[in-house]
Amino acid sequence: MSQPTSSTPLLPRALGASLRGPGFLWKAGAILAAAGMITGAFGTHGLQKRGGVTPEKLHAWQTASSYAIYNGLALLLVSMHPRFATHRFAGPAIAVGSMVFSGSIMALVLARDRLKWMGPITPIGGSIMIAGYIALAF
């Protein structure tokens, strides 16, 4: 195996190529939007029945599911843009950032005591997501 250099990609080229492009963004957007709807419905109808779920936790859950929907819809739109559908960073960053942001909030709502370490993960996911949107400007 050869030694990595400064030009060695972090991901194998084939994997890196599959994580961008209209097809990936469309699928990621559809899955994120659907997941947001499913988790939003669960929050409204199922989560309230669990013991120890406060109004603050319900609000956090709804925020996470709403962000998943918004970012899913945004990815669907980005996937149709002639220039940004193949952007190397923007779409994957929005997808990954949204999953980390929303997923960590939901995990903390469900099991805060066991997953306290995820607290600092939420703003990292949000920052990655925001960086993806900013990248669309360039």
OpenMM code with the backbone's topology and positions (N, CA, C; nanometers):
from openmm import Vec3, app, unit

residues = "MET SER GLN PRO THR SER SER THR PRO LEU LEU PRO ARG ALA LEU GLY ALA SER LEU ARG GLY PRO GLY PHE LEU TRP LYS ALA GLY ALA ILE LEU ALA ALA ALA GLY MET ILE THR GLY ALA PHE GLY THR HIS GLY LEU GLN LYS ARG GLY GLY VAL THR PRO GLU LYS LEU HIS ALA TRP GLN THR ALA SER SER TYR ALA ILE TYR ASN GLY LEU ALA LEU LEU LEU VAL SER MET HIS PRO ARG PHE ALA THR HIS ARG PHE ALA GLY PRO ALA ILE ALA VAL GLY SER MET VAL PHE SER GLY SER ILE MET ALA LEU VAL LEU ALA ARG ASP ARG LEU LYS TRP MET GLY PRO ILE THR PRO ILE GLY GLY SER ILE MET ILE ALA GLY TYR ILE ALA LEU ALA PHE".split()
positions = [
    Vec3(0.0844, -0.1177, 0.0000),
    Vec3(0.0000, 0.0000, 0.0000),
    Vec3(0.0886, 0.1236, 0.0000),
    Vec3(0.0561, 0.2202, -0.0834),
    Vec3(0.1373, 0.3404, -0.0935),
    Vec3(0.1027, 0.4385, 0.0185),
    Vec3(0.1967, 0.5241, 0.0473),
    Vec3(0.1789, 0.6247, 0.1515),
    Vec3(0.0890, 0.7380, 0.1005),
    Vec3(-0.0032, 0.7880, 0.1850),
    Vec3(-0.0883, 0.8990, 0.1419),
    Vec3(-0.0068, 1.0268, 0.1254),
    Vec3(-0.0489, 1.1093, 0.0332),
    Vec3(0.0137, 1.2391, 0.0101),
    Vec3(-0.0900, 1.3479, 0.0360),
    Vec3(-0.0492, 1.4718, 0.0195),
    Vec3(-0.1417, 1.5823, 0.0419),
    Vec3(-0.2546, 1.5839, -0.0611),
    Vec3(-0.2381, 1.5167, -0.1731),
    Vec3(-0.3432, 1.5133, -0.2743),
    Vec3(-0.4282, 1.3851, -0.2680),
    Vec3(-0.4004, 1.2976, -0.1700),
    Vec3(-0.4782, 1.1756, -0.1550),
    Vec3(-0.6169, 1.2107, -0.1026),
    Vec3(-0.7231, 1.1663, -0.1712),
    Vec3(-0.8578, 1.1985, -0.1232),
    Vec3(-0.8891, 1.1255, 0.0072),
    Vec3(-0.9749, 1.1863, 0.0905),
    Vec3(-1.0144, 1.1227, 0.2153),
    Vec3(-1.1015, 1.0002, 0.1901),
    Vec3(-1.1816, 1.0061, 0.0857),
    Vec3(-1.2659, 0.8932, 0.0472),
    Vec3(-1.2173, 0.8391, -0.0864),
    Vec3(-1.2328, 0.7102, -0.1088),
    Vec3(-1.1993, 0.6588, -0.2421),
    Vec3(-1.2775, 0.7349, -0.3483),
    Vec3(-1.2180, 0.7570, -0.4616),
    Vec3(-1.2811, 0.8385, -0.5663),
    Vec3(-1.4202, 0.7874, -0.6046),
    Vec3(-1.4378, 0.6571, -0.6155),
    Vec3(-1.5687, 0.6031, -0.6532),
    Vec3(-1.6733, 0.6353, -0.5468),
    Vec3(-1.6367, 0.6234, -0.4196),
    Vec3(-1.7301, 0.6552, -0.3124),
    Vec3(-1.7581, 0.8041, -0.3096),
    Vec3(-1.6550, 0.8851, -0.3236),
    Vec3(-1.6736, 1.0307, -0.3260),
    Vec3(-1.7650, 1.0741, -0.4388),
    Vec3(-1.7511, 1.0118, -0.5558),
    Vec3(-1.8359, 1.0474, -0.6696),
    Vec3(-1.9803, 1.0056, -0.6462),
    Vec3(-2.0013, 0.8961, -0.5739),
    Vec3(-2.1387, 0.8508, -0.5506),
    Vec3(-2.2096, 0.9348, -0.4459),
    Vec3(-2.1361, 1.0134, -0.3689),
    Vec3(-2.1967, 1.0973, -0.2653),
    Vec3(-2.2321, 1.2365, -0.3150),
    Vec3(-2.2226, 1.2583, -0.4432),
    Vec3(-2.2647, 1.3869, -0.4978),
    Vec3(-2.3310, 1.3599, -0.6321),
    Vec3(-2.3962, 1.4581, -0.6801),
    Vec3(-2.4653, 1.4425, -0.8067),
    Vec3(-2.6152, 1.4398, -0.7853),
    Vec3(-2.6883, 1.4623, -0.8919),
    Vec3(-2.8333, 1.4747, -0.8812),
    Vec3(-2.9022, 1.3525, -0.8224),
    Vec3(-2.8576, 1.2338, -0.8590),
    Vec3(-2.9221, 1.1126, -0.8093),
    Vec3(-2.9103, 1.0990, -0.6586),
    Vec3(-2.7898, 1.1181, -0.6070),
    Vec3(-2.7688, 1.1101, -0.4620),
    Vec3(-2.8486, 1.2171, -0.3902),
    Vec3(-2.8431, 1.3399, -0.4400),
    Vec3(-2.9130, 1.4494, -0.3728),
    Vec3(-3.0636, 1.4285, -0.3744),
    Vec3(-3.1167, 1.3799, -0.4866),
    Vec3(-3.2606, 1.3549, -0.4953),
    Vec3(-3.3022, 1.2486, -0.3923),
    Vec3(-3.2271, 1.1378, -0.3872),
    Vec3(-3.2599, 1.0304, -0.2927),
    Vec3(-3.2447, 1.0771, -0.1481),
    Vec3(-3.1357, 1.1475, -0.1202),
    Vec3(-3.1144, 1.1978, 0.0162),
    Vec3(-3.2249, 1.2948, 0.0557),
    Vec3(-3.2638, 1.3821, -0.0362),
    Vec3(-3.3711, 1.4770, -0.0083),
    Vec3(-3.5032, 1.4079, 0.0172),
    Vec3(-3.5352, 1.3093, -0.0645),
    Vec3(-3.6611, 1.2361, -0.0468),
    Vec3(-3.6623, 1.1610, 0.0859),
    Vec3(-3.5504, 1.0981, 0.1196),
    Vec3(-3.5428, 1.0229, 0.2454),
    Vec3(-3.5494, 1.1169, 0.3651),
    Vec3(-3.4779, 1.2295, 0.3593),
    Vec3(-3.4825, 1.3261, 0.4697),
    Vec3(-3.6227, 1.3821, 0.4895),
    Vec3(-3.6884, 1.4203, 0.3810),
    Vec3(-3.8233, 1.4756, 0.3917),
    Vec3(-3.9189, 1.3713, 0.4493),
    Vec3(-3.9113, 1.2485, 0.4003),
    Vec3(-3.9974, 1.1424, 0.4524),
    Vec3(-3.9677, 1.1136, 0.5993),
    Vec3(-3.8399, 1.1084, 0.6339),
    Vec3(-3.8029, 1.0837, 0.7738),
    Vec3(-3.8537, 1.1953, 0.8639),
    Vec3(-3.8456, 1.3187, 0.8156),
    Vec3(-3.8977, 1.4305, 0.8939),
    Vec3(-4.0471, 1.4202, 0.9163),
    Vec3(-4.1189, 1.3792, 0.8140),
    Vec3(-4.2647, 1.3627, 0.8277),
    Vec3(-4.2981, 1.2483, 0.9232),
    Vec3(-4.2280, 1.1386, 0.9102),
    Vec3(-4.2531, 1.0226, 0.9962),
    Vec3(-4.2213, 1.0568, 1.1418),
    Vec3(-4.1059, 1.1174, 1.1643),
    Vec3(-4.0693, 1.1509, 1.3023),
    Vec3(-4.1584, 1.2608, 1.3585),
    Vec3(-4.2033, 1.3524, 1.2752),
    Vec3(-4.2964, 1.4550, 1.3209),
    Vec3(-4.4284, 1.3932, 1.3647),
    Vec3(-4.4777, 1.2979, 1.2857),
    Vec3(-4.6018, 1.2296, 1.3225),
    Vec3(-4.5833, 1.1495, 1.4513),
    Vec3(-4.4680, 1.0837, 1.4642),
    Vec3(-4.4403, 1.0092, 1.5871),
    Vec3(-4.4354, 1.1039, 1.7065),
    Vec3(-4.3729, 1.2186, 1.6888),
    Vec3(-4.3663, 1.3154, 1.7979),
    Vec3(-4.5034, 1.3629, 1.8411),
    Vec3(-4.5913, 1.3840, 1.7449),
    Vec3(-4.7259, 1.4322, 1.7749),
    Vec3(-4.8133, 1.3232, 1.8358),
    Vec3(-4.8046, 1.2014, 1.7834),
    Vec3(-4.8975, 1.0968, 1.8244),
    Vec3(-4.8399, 0.9937, 1.9205),
    Vec3(-4.7103, 0.9664, 1.9138),
    Vec3(-4.6538, 0.8604, 1.9960),
    Vec3(-4.5664, 0.9084, 2.1102),
    Vec3(-4.4891, 1.0096, 2.0858),
    Vec3(-4.3921, 1.0545, 2.1860),
    Vec3(-4.4601, 1.1129, 2.3085),
    Vec3(-4.5744, 1.1774, 2.2885),
    Vec3(-4.6453, 1.2392, 2.3997),
    Vec3(-4.6899, 1.1356, 2.5026),
    Vec3(-4.7087, 1.0124, 2.4605),
    Vec3(-4.7565, 0.9070, 2.5492),
    Vec3(-4.6447, 0.8480, 2.6354),
    Vec3(-4.5214, 0.8778, 2.6008),
    Vec3(-4.4079, 0.8264, 2.6784),
    Vec3(-4.3927, 0.9071, 2.8061),
    Vec3(-4.3579, 0.8403, 2.9115),
    Vec3(-4.3351, 0.9091, 3.0381),
    Vec3(-4.2095, 0.9935, 3.0331),
    Vec3(-4.2120, 1.1064, 3.1007),
    Vec3(-4.0939, 1.1919, 3.1113),
    Vec3(-4.0694, 1.2832, 2.9936),
    Vec3(-4.1613, 1.2879, 2.9005),
    Vec3(-4.1453, 1.3760, 2.7852),
    Vec3(-4.2106, 1.5108, 2.8192),
    Vec3(-4.1267, 1.6113, 2.8326),
    Vec3(-4.1733, 1.7449, 2.8692),
    Vec3(-4.2116, 1.8239, 2.7446),
    Vec3(-4.2824, 1.9346, 2.7619),
    Vec3(-4.3115, 2.0200, 2.6465),
    Vec3(-4.1847, 2.0694, 2.5756),
    Vec3(-4.0775, 2.0906, 2.6521),
    Vec3(-3.9513, 2.1343, 2.5909),
    Vec3(-3.8940, 2.0250, 2.5007),
    Vec3(-3.9037, 1.9010, 2.5456),
    Vec3(-3.8549, 1.7895, 2.4637),
    Vec3(-3.9400, 1.7734, 2.3384),
    Vec3(-4.0700, 1.7900, 2.3516),
    Vec3(-4.1574, 1.7824, 2.2338),
    Vec3(-4.1237, 1.8924, 2.1341),
    Vec3(-4.0965, 2.0114, 2.1853),
    Vec3(-4.0595, 2.1223, 2.0965),
    Vec3(-3.9275, 2.0926, 2.0253),
    Vec3(-3.8305, 2.0395, 2.0984),
    Vec3(-3.7012, 2.0039, 2.0370),
    Vec3(-3.7222, 1.8982, 1.9291),
    Vec3(-3.8070, 1.7997, 1.9569),
    Vec3(-3.8356, 1.6932, 1.8596),
    Vec3(-3.8974, 1.7523, 1.7332),
    Vec3(-3.9945, 1.8408, 1.7501),
    Vec3(-4.0610, 1.9017, 1.6342),
    Vec3(-3.9629, 1.9883, 1.5548),
    Vec3(-3.8738, 2.0570, 1.6250),
    Vec3(-3.7720, 2.1359, 1.5553),
    Vec3(-3.6842, 2.0445, 1.4696),
    Vec3(-3.6404, 1.9337, 1.5258),
    Vec3(-3.5552, 1.8399, 1.4523),
    Vec3(-3.6277, 1.7825, 1.3313),
    Vec3(-3.7539, 1.7448, 1.3476),
    Vec3(-3.8266, 1.6881, 1.2341),
    Vec3(-3.8543, 1.7947, 1.1283),
    Vec3(-3.8806, 1.9169, 1.1704),
    Vec3(-3.9022, 2.0253, 1.0736),
    Vec3(-3.7757, 2.0535, 0.9929),
    Vec3(-3.6611, 2.0564, 1.0588),
    Vec3(-3.5357, 2.0799, 0.9872),
    Vec3(-3.5081, 1.9684, 0.8872),
    Vec3(-3.5412, 1.8449, 0.9229),
    Vec3(-3.5221, 1.7341, 0.8290),
    Vec3(-3.6081, 1.7553, 0.7044),
    Vec3(-3.7330, 1.7974, 0.7243),
    Vec3(-3.8211, 1.8223, 0.6101),
    Vec3(-3.7671, 1.9367, 0.5252),
    Vec3(-3.7334, 2.0489, 0.5882),
    Vec3(-3.6843, 2.1652, 0.5136),
    Vec3(-3.5600, 2.1309, 0.4327),
    Vec3(-3.4664, 2.0619, 0.4963),
    Vec3(-3.3424, 2.0279, 0.4259),
    Vec3(-3.3656, 1.9229, 0.3186),
    Vec3(-3.4589, 1.8319, 0.3416),
    Vec3(-3.4935, 1.7348, 0.2379),
    Vec3(-3.5495, 1.8044, 0.1153),
    Vec3(-3.6415, 1.8975, 0.1365),
    Vec3(-3.6973, 1.9730, 0.0240),
    Vec3(-3.5899, 2.0555, -0.0464),
    Vec3(-3.4996, 2.1151, 0.0317),
    Vec3(-3.3909, 2.1929, -0.0283),
    Vec3(-3.3021, 2.1042, -0.1152),
    Vec3(-3.2731, 1.9833, -0.0683),
    Vec3(-3.1904, 1.8927, -0.1483),
    Vec3(-3.2607, 1.8510, -0.2769),
    Vec3(-3.3921, 1.8330, -0.2712),
    Vec3(-3.4663, 1.8025, -0.3937),
    Vec3(-3.4497, 1.9158, -0.4942),
    Vec3(-3.4574, 2.0389, -0.4470),
    Vec3(-3.4394, 2.1541, -0.5360),
    Vec3(-3.2966, 2.1641, -0.5881),
    Vec3(-3.1997, 2.1464, -0.4993),
    Vec3(-3.0589, 2.1543, -0.5408),
    Vec3(-3.0287, 2.0470, -0.6448),
    Vec3(-3.0888, 1.9294, -0.6309),
    Vec3(-3.0614, 1.8206, -0.7252),
    Vec3(-3.1061, 1.8546, -0.8670),
    Vec3(-3.1977, 1.9503, -0.8811),
    Vec3(-3.2471, 1.9883, -1.0139),
    Vec3(-3.1733, 2.1084, -1.0730),
    Vec3(-3.0845, 2.1694, -0.9959),
    Vec3(-3.0113, 2.2866, -1.0446),
    Vec3(-2.8966, 2.2408, -1.1344),
    Vec3(-2.8823, 2.3022, -1.2517),
    Vec3(-2.7799, 2.2554, -1.3458),
    Vec3(-2.6364, 2.2682, -1.2935),
    Vec3(-2.6109, 2.3652, -1.2097),
    Vec3(-2.4741, 2.3857, -1.1604),
    Vec3(-2.4521, 2.3212, -1.0239),
    Vec3(-2.5469, 2.3393, -0.9327),
    Vec3(-2.5242, 2.2969, -0.7951),
    Vec3(-2.5529, 2.1496, -0.7698),
    Vec3(-2.6175, 2.0832, -0.8627),
    Vec3(-2.6454, 1.9399, -0.8458),
    Vec3(-2.5176, 1.8578, -0.8400),
    Vec3(-2.4092, 1.9109, -0.8962),
    Vec3(-2.2820, 1.8386, -0.8957),
    Vec3(-2.1763, 1.9071, -0.8097),
    Vec3(-2.2175, 1.9998, -0.7252),
    Vec3(-2.1231, 2.0679, -0.6355),
    Vec3(-2.0582, 1.9636, -0.5447),
    Vec3(-1.9282, 1.9708, -0.5302),
    Vec3(-1.8543, 1.8684, -0.4556),
    Vec3(-1.8833, 1.8699, -0.3062),
    Vec3(-1.9236, 1.9854, -0.2524),
    Vec3(-1.9373, 1.9969, -0.1075),
    Vec3(-2.0795, 2.0273, -0.0613),
    Vec3(-2.1479, 2.1160, -0.1294),
    Vec3(-2.2734, 2.1725, -0.0788),
    Vec3(-2.3799, 2.0666, -0.0476),
    Vec3(-2.4199, 1.9896, -0.1451),
    Vec3(-2.5256, 1.8915, -0.1238),
    Vec3(-2.4921, 1.7874, -0.0185),
    Vec3(-2.3762, 1.7222, -0.0294),
    Vec3(-2.3409, 1.6251, 0.0745),
    Vec3(-2.3333, 1.6873, 0.2139),
    Vec3(-2.2845, 1.8113, 0.2240),
    Vec3(-2.2767, 1.8771, 0.3547),
    Vec3(-2.4163, 1.9043, 0.4110),
    Vec3(-2.5076, 1.9475, 0.3255),
    Vec3(-2.6452, 1.9714, 0.3714),
    Vec3(-2.7070, 1.8398, 0.4177),
    Vec3(-2.6882, 1.7338, 0.3414),
    Vec3(-2.7460, 1.6035, 0.3763),
    Vec3(-2.6876, 1.5501, 0.5075),
    Vec3(-2.5564, 1.5453, 0.5168),
    Vec3(-2.4919, 1.4913, 0.6366),
    Vec3(-2.5184, 1.5809, 0.7568),
    Vec3(-2.5048, 1.7109, 0.7380),
    Vec3(-2.5296, 1.8036, 0.8481),
    Vec3(-2.6705, 1.7928, 0.9021),
    Vec3(-2.7667, 1.7798, 0.8123),
    Vec3(-2.9061, 1.7672, 0.8549),
    Vec3(-2.9289, 1.6379, 0.9324),
    Vec3(-2.8718, 1.5285, 0.8843),
    Vec3(-2.8882, 1.4005, 0.9552),
    Vec3(-2.8249, 1.4059, 1.0946),
    Vec3(-2.7069, 1.4647, 1.1027),
    Vec3(-2.6389, 1.4735, 1.2324),
    Vec3(-2.7154, 1.5680, 1.3253),
    Vec3(-2.7561, 1.6836, 1.2739),
    Vec3(-2.8283, 1.7824, 1.3543),
    Vec3(-2.9597, 1.7244, 1.4057),
    Vec3(-3.0454, 1.6815, 1.3161),
    Vec3(-3.1767, 1.6307, 1.3568),
    Vec3(-3.1647, 1.4999, 1.4348),
    Vec3(-3.0787, 1.4121, 1.3882),
    Vec3(-3.0617, 1.2835, 1.4560),
    Vec3(-3.0116, 1.2966, 1.5979),
    Vec3(-2.9181, 1.3867, 1.6208),
    Vec3(-2.8656, 1.4024, 1.7567),
    Vec3(-2.9696, 1.4642, 1.8498),
    Vec3(-3.0498, 1.5562, 1.7997),
    Vec3(-3.1569, 1.6130, 1.8827),
    Vec3(-3.2558, 1.5039, 1.9209),
    Vec3(-3.2965, 1.4234, 1.8235),
    Vec3(-3.3929, 1.3167, 1.8520),
    Vec3(-3.3355, 1.2142, 1.9487),
    Vec3(-3.2095, 1.1802, 1.9316),
    Vec3(-3.1454, 1.0855, 2.0231),
    Vec3(-3.1423, 1.1406, 2.1652),
    Vec3(-3.1140, 1.2687, 2.1786),
    Vec3(-3.1107, 1.3295, 2.3113),
    Vec3(-3.2493, 1.3353, 2.3746),
    Vec3(-3.3516, 1.3583, 2.2938),
    Vec3(-3.4880, 1.3578, 2.3475),
    Vec3(-3.5233, 1.2188, 2.3995),
    Vec3(-3.4858, 1.1153, 2.3270),
    Vec3(-3.5220, 0.9790, 2.3645),
    Vec3(-3.4385, 0.9227, 2.4795),
    Vec3(-3.3103, 0.9575, 2.4846),
    Vec3(-3.2211, 0.8944, 2.5830),
    Vec3(-3.1110, 0.9895, 2.6277),
    Vec3(-3.1488, 1.1027, 2.6817),
    Vec3(-3.0509, 1.2035, 2.7211),
    Vec3(-2.9494, 1.1501, 2.8214),
    Vec3(-2.9937, 1.0724, 2.9179),
    Vec3(-2.9026, 1.0231, 3.0218),
    Vec3(-2.7938, 0.9322, 2.9651),
    Vec3(-2.8304, 0.8487, 2.8694),
    Vec3(-2.7330, 0.7558, 2.8108),
    Vec3(-2.6495, 0.8201, 2.7011),
    Vec3(-2.7014, 0.9272, 2.6399),
    Vec3(-2.6344, 0.9854, 2.5231),
    Vec3(-2.5919, 1.1309, 2.5448),
    Vec3(-2.5531, 1.1647, 2.6665),
    Vec3(-2.5111, 1.3025, 2.6951),
    Vec3(-2.3973, 1.3483, 2.6048),
    Vec3(-2.3136, 1.2548, 2.5658),
    Vec3(-2.1997, 1.2884, 2.4806),
    Vec3(-2.2434, 1.3441, 2.3455),
    Vec3(-2.3698, 1.3223, 2.3062),
    Vec3(-2.4173, 1.3725, 2.1774),
    Vec3(-2.4519, 1.5215, 2.1802),
    Vec3(-2.4610, 1.5792, 2.2992),
    Vec3(-2.4949, 1.7208, 2.3102),
    Vec3(-2.4065, 1.8104, 2.2239),
    Vec3(-2.2756, 1.7955, 2.2304),
    Vec3(-2.1885, 1.8793, 2.1466),
    Vec3(-2.1924, 1.8442, 1.9975),
    Vec3(-2.2502, 1.7289, 1.9631),
    Vec3(-2.2577, 1.6872, 1.8230),
    Vec3(-2.3595, 1.7719, 1.7462),
    Vec3(-2.4672, 1.8121, 1.8134),
    Vec3(-2.5743, 1.8866, 1.7469),
    Vec3(-2.5240, 2.0127, 1.6771),
    Vec3(-2.4488, 2.1005, 1.7450),
    Vec3(-2.4016, 2.2198, 1.6734),
    Vec3(-2.3012, 2.1896, 1.5634),
    Vec3(-2.2312, 2.0787, 1.5727),
    Vec3(-2.1400, 2.0405, 1.4645),
    Vec3(-2.2216, 2.0072, 1.3401),
    Vec3(-2.3279, 1.9292, 1.3584),
    Vec3(-2.4154, 1.8980, 1.2459),
    Vec3(-2.4770, 2.0239, 1.1865),
    Vec3(-2.5212, 2.1150, 1.2731),
    Vec3(-2.5775, 2.2412, 1.2250),
    Vec3(-2.4761, 2.3241, 1.1487),
    Vec3(-2.3530, 2.3252, 1.1962),
    Vec3(-2.2476, 2.4012, 1.1277),
    Vec3(-2.2158, 2.3427, 0.9907),
    Vec3(-2.2134, 2.2112, 0.9810),
    Vec3(-2.1884, 2.1455, 0.8519),
    Vec3(-2.3017, 2.1786, 0.7548),
    Vec3(-2.4239, 2.1734, 0.8050),
    Vec3(-2.5417, 2.2045, 0.7237),
    Vec3(-2.5341, 2.3484, 0.6725),
    Vec3(-2.5041, 2.4417, 0.7610),
    Vec3(-2.4936, 2.5830, 0.7224),
    Vec3(-2.3811, 2.6028, 0.6212),
    Vec3(-2.2689, 2.5352, 0.6428),
    Vec3(-2.1570, 2.5461, 0.5484),
    Vec3(-2.1979, 2.4995, 0.4093),
    Vec3(-2.2820, 2.3972, 0.4030),
    Vec3(-2.3321, 2.3507, 0.2737),
    Vec3(-2.4133, 2.4568, 0.2032),
    Vec3(-2.4988, 2.5246, 0.2775),
    Vec3(-2.5786, 2.6333, 0.2161),
    Vec3(-2.4901, 2.7496, 0.1737),
    Vec3(-2.3938, 2.7849, 0.2550),
    Vec3(-2.3020, 2.8940, 0.2187),
    Vec3(-2.2228, 2.8576, 0.0934),
    Vec3(-2.1848, 2.7311, 0.0807),
    Vec3(-2.1103, 2.6859, -0.0364),
    Vec3(-2.1890, 2.7054, -0.1655),
    Vec3(-2.3222, 2.7058, -0.1563),
    Vec3(-2.4034, 2.7285, -0.2760),
    Vec3(-2.3855, 2.8691, -0.3310),
    Vec3(-2.3351, 2.9587, -0.2505),
    Vec3(-2.3139, 3.0962, -0.2954),
    Vec3(-2.1854, 3.1100, -0.3785),
    Vec3(-2.1038, 3.0072, -0.3800),
    Vec3(-1.9743, 3.0164, -0.4503),
    Vec3(-1.9625, 2.9173, -0.5616),
] * unit.nanometer
topology = app.Topology()
chain = topology.addChain("A")
for resn in residues:
    res = topology.addResidue(resn, chain)
    for name in ("N", "CA", "C"):
        topology.addAtom(name, app.Element.getBySymbol(name[0]), res)
